Amino acid sequence: MSVRRLAEASVQPASFAFNRANAAAAKQWIKKYPKGREPSAIIPLLMLAQEQEGWVTKAAIETISDMLGMPRIRGLEVATFYTQYQLNPVGTRAHIQVCGTTPCMLRGSEALMDVCRSKIHHDQFHTNDKGTLSWEEVECLGACVNAPMVMVFKDTFEDLTPERLAEIIDLYDAGKGASVTPGPQNGRTGSEPASGLTSLKSEKAILKSTRDREAREAAKAAKAAPDAIIATVAPVAADAPVAPSKASKPKTDAPETSPALKSPSPVKVAPAVEKAASVSAPLHSAANANKADPEVEQVSKQRSGPKNKAEPATAFKAPEVKVPAAKAAKPSKPSKPSLEDKNRPAGIDRPALVDDLKLISGVGPKIEGILHSLGIFTFAQIASWKKAEREWVDGYLSFQGRIERDDWVKQAKALAKGGVAEYIRVFGKKPV
């Protein structure tokens, strides 16, 4: 970082004082900090001084330090550390800061600096002959997408060409800087692609309210003119050709599908001959399996020891193992209730507007999918469940009382009545 020094004494004013408006603003800034921490306001107060005088003078630094009750050396440390403070006189009408960081440099900021050298001064931090303009190269100004760019006071001018920057400099030099519109100078809006938006062209995929509104409008249109909708469906001719099936080929002994004929040998055999030559697997024999191998143990005999070894009483039993009669008396997990049960809640056809059942505590994406398969799509359906219907759903979902514990019915009534706002009013929290 380069050394930053105050301007020569010959250009320093003898004193400094805030004007009436800035004095009031300075008092407001100081009030924002706790008592005893007033020196923390030095940064905004130095900015006020720079906006008033055009640059930060030594007299301004000393006056502000005395105002905040801090040593002057600390005020000098702050002013000389931050590059946002101009320590030398700058142009009275414009001080142009040209971004020279990599994105702007790759997009032609060097050409913008050449314009400043030719129209203002060859060197940075020097004013033109009339003292109205000055310039400097700075680090990133935060508009890399719209590179190259410059900043004049608090306004940024982006997507610049050397010709456009020359026009802006001439306008500021003529005292017409206020007529220049800040922002991109090539017609684009904000930081959207220069060729125009390529995505997010519609808010339909973003806002749920938009999708819900369109669904309601479509439902109203369908209800108002059902005949018109039916008429839009093209009739299918009775003799129209049927599309080919995508079913896989069955396994047969036909030459096209016989695995026996897939050998690379040029000589092929018939399936019947292949089957006749195949050797079937030997039948299982427990006695033969328990015999010692004569080639290994040099004797033909049964292996020693019982065929089934005793196991500890606490040994783990696989689910396939038969449970003794004493243990079989233990009650097993109840099976799901039948879909034909009279207590099953009545379902409906999927409506155009489906409620987000996941707002009910205890209902996740999987449970919501199961409820949809049962014809449950709205909060009003769940709110109307009787005890027998709740028990049926509880058993079908294997919840064991969870519906009652989470009080699905009360939650559904609140959501059906007034949505999330009513839910918050009843339960004092947002749906989870």
Disulfide bonds with the S-S distance in Angstrom:
none
